[in-house]
């Protein structure tokens, strides 16, 4: 089911069409708007394209950091699971 959602990002209206839930699209637009405003305040730049690119880079950095954190957590869980398996195998051999 396709939805149409009207949002405003950095004082510009957009109509977003797609399969995503309208509330989710609104939330994403809010995140982008907030990041753009944060970048504009911090950099003092008024060029909206430049602000958008810098915001996109900041959001991409957030995403990549999250991916790396998830990868580290997955590796840690996998290592713990392997240690547990080794302990269980040892216990089973000793009880046999």
PDB file as gemmi writes it, atoms N, CA and C in Angstrom:
CRYST1    1.000    1.000    1.000  90.00  90.00  90.00 P 1                      
ATOM      1  N   UNK A   1       0.834  -1.176   0.000  1.00  0.00           N  
ATOM      2  CA  UNK A   1       0.000   0.000   0.000  1.00  0.00           C  
ATOM      3  C   UNK A   1       0.883   1.246   0.000  1.00  0.00           C  
ATOM      4  N   UNK A   2       0.674   2.113  -0.911  1.00  0.00           N  
ATOM      5  CA  UNK A   2       1.471   3.323  -1.027  1.00  0.00           C  
ATOM      6  C   UNK A   2       0.844   4.461  -0.220  1.00  0.00           C  
ATOM      7  N   UNK A   3       1.710   5.191   0.471  1.00  0.00           N  
ATOM      8  CA  UNK A   3       1.267   6.327   1.278  1.00  0.00           C  
ATOM      9  C   UNK A   3       1.879   7.603   0.716  1.00  0.00           C  
ATOM     10  N   UNK A   4       1.196   8.711   0.935  1.00  0.00           N  
ATOM     11  CA  UNK A   4       1.723  10.034   0.597  1.00  0.00           C  
ATOM     12  C   UNK A   4       1.759  10.833   1.898  1.00  0.00           C  
ATOM     13  N   UNK A   5       2.937  11.366   2.200  1.00  0.00           N  
ATOM     14  CA  UNK A   5       3.117  12.102   3.445  1.00  0.00           C  
ATOM     15  C   UNK A   5       3.706  13.470   3.120  1.00  0.00           C  
ATOM     16  N   UNK A   6       3.095  14.504   3.659  1.00  0.00           N  
ATOM     17  CA  UNK A   6       3.635  15.854   3.503  1.00  0.00           C  
ATOM     18  C   UNK A   6       4.494  16.169   4.719  1.00  0.00           C  
ATOM     19  N   UNK A   7       5.744  16.564   4.449  1.00  0.00           N  
ATOM     20  CA  UNK A   7       6.681  16.916   5.515  1.00  0.00           C  
ATOM     21  C   UNK A   7       7.349  18.240   5.156  1.00  0.00           C  
ATOM     22  N   UNK A   8       7.996  18.806   6.152  1.00  0.00           N  
ATOM     23  CA  UNK A   8       8.774  20.022   5.910  1.00  0.00           C  
ATOM     24  C   UNK A   8      10.172  19.782   6.458  1.00  0.00           C  
ATOM     25  N   UNK A   9      11.157  20.013   5.601  1.00  0.00           N  
ATOM     26  CA  UNK A   9      12.550  19.851   5.989  1.00  0.00           C  
ATOM     27  C   UNK A   9      13.279  21.142   5.648  1.00  0.00           C  
ATOM     28  N   UNK A  10      13.829  21.760   6.670  1.00  0.00           N  
ATOM     29  CA  UNK A  10      14.599  22.993   6.505  1.00  0.00           C  
ATOM     30  C   UNK A  10      13.785  24.046   5.755  1.00  0.00           C  
ATOM     31  N   UNK A  11      12.532  24.181   6.202  1.00  0.00           N  
ATOM     32  CA  UNK A  11      11.581  25.165   5.679  1.00  0.00           C  
ATOM     33  C   UNK A  11      11.147  24.918   4.232  1.00  0.00           C  
ATOM     34  N   UNK A  12      11.354  23.707   3.757  1.00  0.00           N  
ATOM     35  CA  UNK A  12      10.924  23.353   2.408  1.00  0.00           C  
ATOM     36  C   UNK A  12       9.896  22.223   2.499  1.00  0.00           C  
ATOM     37  N   UNK A  13       8.742  22.367   1.834  1.00  0.00           N  
ATOM     38  CA  UNK A  13       7.743  21.296   1.863  1.00  0.00           C  
ATOM     39  C   UNK A  13       8.095  20.183   0.874  1.00  0.00           C  
ATOM     40  N   UNK A  14       7.823  18.958   1.283  1.00  0.00           N  
ATOM     41  CA  UNK A  14       8.038  17.793   0.437  1.00  0.00           C  
ATOM     42  C   UNK A  14       6.856  16.855   0.600  1.00  0.00           C  
ATOM     43  N   UNK A  15       6.480  16.209  -0.485  1.00  0.00           N  
ATOM     44  CA  UNK A  15       5.504  15.132  -0.428  1.00  0.00           C  
ATOM     45  C   UNK A  15       6.251  13.853  -0.749  1.00  0.00           C  
ATOM     46  N   UNK A  16       6.237  12.949   0.219  1.00  0.00           N  
ATOM     47  CA  UNK A  16       6.980  11.695   0.101  1.00  0.00           C  
ATOM     48  C   UNK A  16       5.975  10.577  -0.159  1.00  0.00           C  
ATOM     49  N   UNK A  17       6.187   9.836  -1.236  1.00  0.00           N  
ATOM     50  CA  UNK A  17       5.327   8.697  -1.562  1.00  0.00           C  
ATOM     51  C   UNK A  17       6.116   7.410  -1.386  1.00  0.00           C  
ATOM     52  N   UNK A  18       5.454   6.401  -0.848  1.00  0.00           N  
ATOM     53  CA  UNK A  18       6.133   5.120  -0.718  1.00  0.00           C  
ATOM     54  C   UNK A  18       5.396   4.184   0.207  1.00  0.00           C  
ATOM     55  N   UNK A  19       6.045   3.079   0.492  1.00  0.00           N  
ATOM     56  CA  UNK A  19       5.451   2.020   1.287  1.00  0.00           C  
ATOM     57  C   UNK A  19       5.624   2.219   2.785  1.00  0.00           C  
ATOM     58  N   UNK A  20       6.504   3.120   3.185  1.00  0.00           N  
ATOM     59  CA  UNK A  20       6.761   3.318   4.610  1.00  0.00           C  
ATOM     60  C   UNK A  20       5.561   3.941   5.308  1.00  0.00           C  
ATOM     61  N   UNK A  21       5.415   3.629   6.583  1.00  0.00           N  
ATOM     62  CA  UNK A  21       4.329   4.192   7.375  1.00  0.00           C  
ATOM     63  C   UNK A  21       4.500   5.704   7.493  1.00  0.00           C  
ATOM     64  N   UNK A  22       3.415   6.464   7.380  1.00  0.00           N  
ATOM     65  CA  UNK A  22       3.500   7.929   7.440  1.00  0.00           C  
ATOM     66  C   UNK A  22       4.193   8.445   8.709  1.00  0.00           C  
ATOM     67  N   UNK A  23       3.921   7.830   9.848  1.00  0.00           N  
ATOM     68  CA  UNK A  23       4.543   8.275  11.098  1.00  0.00           C  
ATOM     69  C   UNK A  23       6.063   8.106  11.034  1.00  0.00           C  
ATOM     70  N   UNK A  24       6.503   7.031  10.412  1.00  0.00           N  
ATOM     71  CA  UNK A  24       7.936   6.775  10.284  1.00  0.00           C  
ATOM     72  C   UNK A  24       8.592   7.802   9.355  1.00  0.00           C  
ATOM     73  N   UNK A  25       7.933   8.098   8.249  1.00  0.00           N  
ATOM     74  CA  UNK A  25       8.453   9.096   7.309  1.00  0.00           C  
ATOM     75  C   UNK A  25       8.543  10.454   8.001  1.00  0.00           C  
ATOM     76  N   UNK A  26       7.531  10.792   8.770  1.00  0.00           N  
ATOM     77  CA  UNK A  26       7.527  12.061   9.504  1.00  0.00           C  
ATOM     78  C   UNK A  26       8.690  12.096  10.492  1.00  0.00           C  
ATOM     79  N   UNK A  27       8.932  10.976  11.170  1.00  0.00           N  
ATOM     80  CA  UNK A  27      10.040  10.892  12.110  1.00  0.00           C  
ATOM     81  C   UNK A  27      11.379  11.077  11.394  1.00  0.00           C  
ATOM     82  N   UNK A  28      11.541  10.428  10.238  1.00  0.00           N  
ATOM     83  CA  UNK A  28      12.776  10.568   9.469  1.00  0.00           C  
ATOM     84  C   UNK A  28      12.981  12.006   9.025  1.00  0.00           C  
ATOM     85  N   UNK A  29      11.902  12.633   8.549  1.00  0.00           N  
ATOM     86  CA  UNK A  29      11.992  14.031   8.122  1.00  0.00           C  
ATOM     87  C   UNK A  29      12.393  14.927   9.290  1.00  0.00           C  
ATOM     88  N   UNK A  30      11.868  14.644  10.462  1.00  0.00           N  
ATOM     89  CA  UNK A  30      12.211  15.427  11.659  1.00  0.00           C  
ATOM     90  C   UNK A  30      13.699  15.282  11.979  1.00  0.00           C  
ATOM     91  N   UNK A  31      14.214  14.066  11.865  1.00  0.00           N  
ATOM     92  CA  UNK A  31      15.636  13.825  12.129  1.00  0.00           C  
ATOM     93  C   UNK A  31      16.501  14.621  11.154  1.00  0.00           C  
ATOM     94  N   UNK A  32      16.143  14.575   9.869  1.00  0.00           N  
ATOM     95  CA  UNK A  32      16.912  15.300   8.854  1.00  0.00           C  
ATOM     96  C   UNK A  32      16.834  16.800   9.108  1.00  0.00           C  
ATOM     97  N   UNK A  33      15.635  17.293   9.399  1.00  0.00           N  
ATOM     98  CA  UNK A  33      15.452  18.718   9.661  1.00  0.00           C  
ATOM     99  C   UNK A  33      16.293  19.152  10.866  1.00  0.00           C  
ATOM    100  N   UNK A  34      16.228  18.392  11.936  1.00  0.00           N  
ATOM    101  CA  UNK A  34      16.997  18.736  13.135  1.00  0.00           C  
ATOM    102  C   UNK A  34      18.490  18.745  12.853  1.00  0.00           C  
ATOM    103  N   UNK A  35      18.954  17.754  12.105  1.00  0.00           N  
ATOM    104  CA  UNK A  35      20.389  17.684  11.804  1.00  0.00           C  
ATOM    105  C   UNK A  35      20.807  18.854  10.916  1.00  0.00           C  
ATOM    106  N   UNK A  36      19.974  19.199   9.951  1.00  0.00           N  
ATOM    107  CA  UNK A  36      20.304  20.334   9.077  1.00  0.00           C  
ATOM    108  C   UNK A  36      20.365  21.625   9.887  1.00  0.00           C  
ATOM    109  N   UNK A  37      19.428  21.819  10.782  1.00  0.00           N  
ATOM    110  CA  UNK A  37      19.426  23.038  11.606  1.00  0.00           C  
ATOM    111  C   UNK A  37      20.630  23.069  12.543  1.00  0.00           C  
ATOM    112  N   UNK A  38      20.986  21.922  13.074  1.00  0.00           N  
ATOM    113  CA  UNK A  38      22.169  21.824  13.933  1.00  0.00           C  
ATOM    114  C   UNK A  38      23.432  22.192  13.153  1.00  0.00           C  
ATOM    115  N   UNK A  39      23.550  21.662  11.947  1.00  0.00           N  
ATOM    116  CA  UNK A  39      24.705  21.945  11.090  1.00  0.00           C  
ATOM    117  C   UNK A  39      24.742  23.429  10.735  1.00  0.00           C  
ATOM    118  N   UNK A  40      23.588  23.989  10.370  1.00  0.00           N  
ATOM    119  CA  UNK A  40      23.522  25.404   9.988  1.00  0.00           C  
ATOM    120  C   UNK A  40      23.953  26.297  11.154  1.00  0.00           C  
ATOM    121  N   UNK A  41      23.475  25.975  12.350  1.00  0.00           N  
ATOM    122  CA  UNK A  41      23.865  26.771  13.532  1.00  0.00           C  
ATOM    123  C   UNK A  41      25.364  26.657  13.800  1.00  0.00           C  
ATOM    124  N   UNK A  42      25.873  25.448  13.708  1.00  0.00           N  
ATOM    125  CA  UNK A  42      27.277  25.205  14.022  1.00  0.00           C  
ATOM    126  C   UNK A  42      28.246  25.744  12.991  1.00  0.00           C  
ATOM    127  N   UNK A  43      27.829  25.746  11.745  1.00  0.00           N  
ATOM    128  CA  UNK A  43      28.751  26.154  10.676  1.00  0.00           C  
ATOM    129  C   UNK A  43      28.542  27.599  10.250  1.00  0.00           C  
ATOM    130  N   UNK A  44      27.378  28.133  10.548  1.00  0.00           N  
ATOM    131  CA  UNK A  44      27.080  29.506  10.130  1.00  0.00           C  
ATOM    132  C   UNK A  44      26.789  29.617   8.646  1.00  0.00           C  
ATOM    133  N   UNK A  45      26.703  28.503   7.949  1.00  0.00           N  
ATOM    134  CA  UNK A  45      26.431  28.545   6.524  1.00  0.00           C  
ATOM    135  C   UNK A  45      24.934  28.679   6.277  1.00  0.00           C  
ATOM    136  N   UNK A  46      24.577  29.389   5.202  1.00  0.00           N  
ATOM    137  CA  UNK A  46      23.168  29.563   4.857  1.00  0.00           C  
ATOM    138  C   UNK A  46      22.804  28.841   3.566  1.00  0.00           C  
ATOM    139  N   UNK A  47      23.801  28.314   2.884  1.00  0.00           N  
ATOM    140  CA  UNK A  47      23.563  27.587   1.633  1.00  0.00           C  
ATOM    141  C   UNK A  47      22.898  26.253   1.964  1.00  0.00           C  
ATOM    142  N   UNK A  48      21.630  26.107   1.589  1.00  0.00           N  
ATOM    143  CA  UNK A  48      20.871  24.918   1.981  1.00  0.00           C  
ATOM    144  C   UNK A  48      21.438  23.636   1.377  1.00  0.00           C  
ATOM    145  N   UNK A  49      22.000  23.715   0.184  1.00  0.00           N  
ATOM    146  CA  UNK A  49      22.590  22.511  -0.418  1.00  0.00           C  
ATOM    147  C   UNK A  49      23.808  22.075   0.391  1.00  0.00           C  
ATOM    148  N   UNK A  50      24.628  23.017   0.762  1.00  0.00           N  
ATOM    149  CA  UNK A  50      25.809  22.701   1.582  1.00  0.00           C  
ATOM    150  C   UNK A  50      25.377  22.127   2.935  1.00  0.00           C  
ATOM    151  N   UNK A  51      24.375  22.745   3.542  1.00  0.00           N  
ATOM    152  CA  UNK A  51      23.856  22.252   4.822  1.00  0.00           C  
ATOM    153  C   UNK A  51      23.333  20.826   4.655  1.00  0.00           C  
ATOM    154  N   UNK A  52      22.621  20.567   3.554  1.00  0.00           N  
ATOM    155  CA  UNK A  52      22.062  19.235   3.306  1.00  0.00           C  
ATOM    156  C   UNK A  52      23.174  18.199   3.143  1.00  0.00           C  
ATOM    157  N   UNK A  53      24.222  18.550   2.411  1.00  0.00           N  
ATOM    158  CA  UNK A  53      25.336  17.615   2.205  1.00  0.00           C  
ATOM    159  C   UNK A  53      26.039  17.341   3.528  1.00  0.00           C  
ATOM    160  N   UNK A  54      26.285  18.374   4.315  1.00  0.00           N  
ATOM    161  CA  UNK A  54      26.939  18.181   5.609  1.00  0.00           C  
ATOM    162  C   UNK A  54      26.062  17.356   6.550  1.00  0.00           C  
ATOM    163  N   UNK A  55      24.757  17.589   6.512  1.00  0.00           N  
ATOM    164  CA  UNK A  55      23.831  16.795   7.331  1.00  0.00           C  
ATOM    165  C   UNK A  55      23.835  15.338   6.867  1.00  0.00           C  
ATOM    166  N   UNK A  56      23.842  15.127   5.550  1.00  0.00           N  
ATOM    167  CA  UNK A  56      23.883  13.762   5.018  1.00  0.00           C  
ATOM    168  C   UNK A  56      25.160  13.049   5.464  1.00  0.00           C  
ATOM    169  N   UNK A  57      26.286  13.749   5.450  1.00  0.00           N  
ATOM    170  CA  UNK A  57      27.535  13.150   5.912  1.00  0.00           C  
ATOM    171  C   UNK A  57      27.463  12.812   7.402  1.00  0.00           C  
ATOM    172  N   UNK A  58      26.882  13.702   8.193  1.00  0.00           N  
ATOM    173  CA  UNK A  58      26.748  13.449   9.630  1.00  0.00           C  
ATOM    174  C   UNK A  58      25.842  12.248   9.886  1.00  0.00           C  
ATOM    175  N   UNK A  59      24.744  12.160   9.156  1.00  0.00           N  
ATOM    176  CA  UNK A  59      23.820  11.029   9.312  1.00  0.00           C  
ATOM    177  C   UNK A  59      24.484   9.735   8.840  1.00  0.00           C  
ATOM    178  N   UNK A  60      25.240   9.804   7.747  1.00  0.00           N  
ATOM    179  CA  UNK A  60      25.969   8.623   7.266  1.00  0.00           C  
ATOM    180  C   UNK A  60      27.002   8.181   8.301  1.00  0.00           C  
ATOM    181  N   UNK A  61      27.651   9.144   8.958  1.00  0.00           N  
ATOM    182  CA  UNK A  61      28.609   8.824  10.015  1.00  0.00           C  
ATOM    183  C   UNK A  61      27.900   8.113  11.171  1.00  0.00           C  
ATOM    184  N   UNK A  62      26.730   8.617  11.558  1.00  0.00           N  
ATOM    185  CA  UNK A  62      25.939   7.950  12.608  1.00  0.00           C  
ATOM    186  C   UNK A  62      25.628   6.510  12.218  1.00  0.00           C  
ATOM    187  N   UNK A  63      25.186   6.322  10.981  1.00  0.00           N  
ATOM    188  CA  UNK A  63      24.839   4.993  10.491  1.00  0.00           C  
ATOM    189  C   UNK A  63      26.044   4.065  10.500  1.00  0.00           C  
ATOM    190  N   UNK A  64      27.165   4.530   9.987  1.00  0.00           N  
ATOM    191  CA  UNK A  64      28.360   3.691   9.923  1.00  0.00           C  
ATOM    192  C   UNK A  64      28.869   3.359  11.320  1.00  0.00           C  
ATOM    193  N   UNK A  65      28.816   4.324  12.226  1.00  0.00           N  
ATOM    194  CA  UNK A  65      29.222   4.059  13.616  1.00  0.00           C  
ATOM    195  C   UNK A  65      28.328   2.995  14.234  1.00  0.00           C  
ATOM    196  N   UNK A  66      27.027   3.082  13.968  1.00  0.00           N  
ATOM    197  CA  UNK A  66      26.090   2.079  14.483  1.00  0.00           C  
ATOM    198  C   UNK A  66      26.385   0.707  13.897  1.00  0.00           C  
ATOM    199  N   UNK A  67      26.687   0.665  12.616  1.00  0.00           N  
ATOM    200  CA  UNK A  67      27.016  -0.622  11.979  1.00  0.00           C  
ATOM    201  C   UNK A  67      28.271  -1.228  12.590  1.00  0.00           C  
ATOM    202  N   UNK A  68      29.284  -0.392  12.806  1.00  0.00           N  
ATOM    203  CA  UNK A  68      30.521  -0.894  13.401  1.00  0.00           C  
ATOM    204  C   UNK A  68      30.285  -1.382  14.825  1.00  0.00           C  
ATOM    205  N   UNK A  69      29.478  -0.639  15.605  1.00  0.00           N  
ATOM    206  CA  UNK A  69      29.139  -1.075  16.960  1.00  0.00           C  
ATOM    207  C   UNK A  69      28.410  -2.410  16.926  1.00  0.00           C  
ATOM    208  N   UNK A  70      27.455  -2.539  16.008  1.00  0.00           N  
ATOM    209  CA  UNK A  70      26.709  -3.797  15.886  1.00  0.00           C  
ATOM    210  C   UNK A  70      27.632  -4.947  15.508  1.00  0.00           C  
ATOM    211  N   UNK A  71      28.568  -4.679  14.607  1.00  0.00           N  
ATOM    212  CA  UNK A  71      29.530  -5.706  14.195  1.00  0.00           C  
ATOM    213  C   UNK A  71      30.376  -6.148  15.395  1.00  0.00           C  
ATOM    214  N   UNK A  72      30.834  -5.188  16.205  1.00  0.00           N  
ATOM    215  CA  UNK A  72      31.626  -5.530  17.393  1.00  0.00           C  
ATOM    216  C   UNK A  72      30.797  -6.344  18.383  1.00  0.00           C  
ATOM    217  N   UNK A  73      29.533  -5.949  18.579  1.00  0.00           N  
ATOM    218  CA  UNK A  73      28.666  -6.703  19.492  1.00  0.00           C  
ATOM    219  C   UNK A  73      28.429  -8.117  18.969  1.00  0.00           C  
ATOM    220  N   UNK A  74      28.178  -8.238  17.666  1.00  0.00           N  
ATOM    221  CA  UNK A  74      27.968  -9.567  17.077  1.00  0.00           C  
ATOM    222  C   UNK A  74      29.196 -10.444  17.260  1.00  0.00           C  
ATOM    223  N   UNK A  75      30.365  -9.865  17.040  1.00  0.00           N  
ATOM    224  CA  UNK A  75      31.606 -10.625  17.188  1.00  0.00           C  
ATOM    225  C   UNK A  75      31.783 -11.064  18.644  1.00  0.00           C  
ATOM    226  N   UNK A  76      31.484 -10.166  19.575  1.00  0.00           N  
ATOM    227  CA  UNK A  76      31.603 -10.487  20.995  1.00  0.00           C  
ATOM    228  C   UNK A  76      30.637 -11.606  21.380  1.00  0.00           C  
ATOM    229  N   UNK A  77      29.401 -11.535  20.915  1.00  0.00           N  
ATOM    230  CA  UNK A  77      28.419 -12.576  21.209  1.00  0.00           C  
ATOM    231  C   UNK A  77      28.862 -13.903  20.601  1.00  0.00           C  
ATOM    232  N   UNK A  78      29.365 -13.859  19.376  1.00  0.00           N  
ATOM    233  CA  UNK A  78      29.826 -15.078  18.715  1.00  0.00           C  
ATOM    234  C   UNK A  78      30.988 -15.704  19.498  1.00  0.00           C  
ATOM    235  N   UNK A  79      31.931 -14.863  19.962  1.00  0.00           N  
ATOM    236  CA  UNK A  79      33.067 -15.383  20.731  1.00  0.00           C  
ATOM    237  C   UNK A  79      32.599 -16.002  22.044  1.00  0.00           C  
ATOM    238  N   UNK A  80      31.662 -15.350  22.710  1.00  0.00           N  
ATOM    239  CA  UNK A  80      31.123 -15.907  23.963  1.00  0.00           C  
ATOM    240  C   UNK A  80      30.391 -17.219  23.711  1.00  0.00           C  
ATOM    241  N   UNK A  81      29.620 -17.268  22.639  1.00  0.00           N  
ATOM    242  CA  UNK A  81      28.894 -18.497  22.300  1.00  0.00           C  
ATOM    243  C   UNK A  81      29.871 -19.632  22.016  1.00  0.00           C  
ATOM    244  N   UNK A  82      30.956 -19.329  21.321  1.00  0.00           N  
ATOM    245  CA  UNK A  82      31.960 -20.354  21.032  1.00  0.00           C  
ATOM    246  C   UNK A  82      32.624 -20.846  22.320  1.00  0.00           C  
ATOM    247  N   UNK A  83      32.909 -19.929  23.259  1.00  0.00           N  
ATOM    248  CA  UNK A  83      33.497 -20.340  24.541  1.00  0.00           C  
ATOM    249  C   UNK A  83      32.516 -21.221  25.318  1.00  0.00           C  
ATOM    250  N   UNK A  84      31.245 -20.833  25.319  1.00  0.00           N  
ATOM    251  CA  UNK A  84      30.224 -21.648  26.001  1.00  0.00           C  
ATOM    252  C   UNK A  84      30.128 -23.030  25.379  1.00  0.00           C  
ATOM    253  N   UNK A  85      30.129 -23.088  24.059  1.00  0.00           N  
ATOM    254  CA  UNK A  85      30.059 -24.368  23.363  1.00  0.00           C  
ATOM    255  C   UNK A  85      31.251 -25.240  23.733  1.00  0.00           C  
ATOM    256  N   UNK A  86      32.429 -24.633  23.787  1.00  0.00           N  
ATOM    257  CA  UNK A  86      33.633 -25.377  24.169  1.00  0.00           C  
ATOM    258  C   UNK A  86      33.490 -25.935  25.578  1.00  0.00           C  
ATOM    259  N   UNK A  87      32.976 -25.125  26.507  1.00  0.00           N  
ATOM    260  CA  UNK A  87      32.781 -25.587  27.883  1.00  0.00           C  
ATOM    261  C   UNK A  87      31.767 -26.725  27.948  1.00  0.00           C  
ATOM    262  N   UNK A  88      30.677 -26.595  27.200  1.00  0.00           N  
ATOM    263  CA  UNK A  88      29.655 -27.645  27.188  1.00  0.00           C  
ATOM    264  C   UNK A  88      30.232 -28.932  26.605  1.00  0.00           C  
ATOM    265  N   UNK A  89      30.998 -28.819  25.523  1.00  0.00           N  
ATOM    266  CA  UNK A  89      31.590 -30.010  24.908  1.00  0.00           C  
ATOM    267  C   UNK A  89      32.547 -30.694  25.877  1.00  0.00           C  
ATOM    268  N   UNK A  90      33.356 -29.902  26.603  1.00  0.00           N  
ATOM    269  CA  UNK A  90      34.278 -30.471  27.593  1.00  0.00           C  
ATOM    270  C   UNK A  90      33.499 -31.201  28.697  1.00  0.00           C  
ATOM    271  N   UNK A  91      32.442 -30.549  29.171  1.00  0.00           N  
ATOM    272  CA  UNK A  91      31.632 -31.147  30.238  1.00  0.00           C  
ATOM    273  C   UNK A  91      31.004 -32.440  29.768  1.00  0.00           C  
ATOM    274  N   UNK A  92      30.518 -32.470  28.527  1.00  0.00           N  
ATOM    275  CA  UNK A  92      29.915 -33.674  27.992  1.00  0.00           C  
ATOM    276  C   UNK A  92      30.939 -34.795  27.854  1.00  0.00           C  
ATOM    277  N   UNK A  93      32.149 -34.478  27.440  1.00  0.00           N  
ATOM    278  CA  UNK A  93      33.191 -35.495  27.304  1.00  0.00           C  
ATOM    279  C   UNK A  93      33.593 -36.056  28.659  1.00  0.00           C  
ATOM    280  N   UNK A  94      33.633 -35.174  29.660  1.00  0.00           N  
ATOM    281  CA  UNK A  94      34.029 -35.623  30.996  1.00  0.00           C  
ATOM    282  C   UNK A  94      32.962 -36.483  31.645  1.00  0.00           C  
ATOM    283  N   UNK A  95      31.692 -36.208  31.307  1.00  0.00           N  
ATOM    284  CA  UNK A  95      30.605 -36.993  31.915  1.00  0.00           C  
ATOM    285  C   UNK A  95      30.353 -38.302  31.182  1.00  0.00           C  
ATOM    286  N   UNK A  96      30.924 -38.463  29.999  1.00  0.00           N  
ATOM    287  CA  UNK A  96      30.685 -39.685  29.223  1.00  0.00           C  
ATOM    288  C   UNK A  96      31.556 -40.822  29.655  1.00  0.00           C  
TER     289      UNK A  96                                                      
END                                                                             
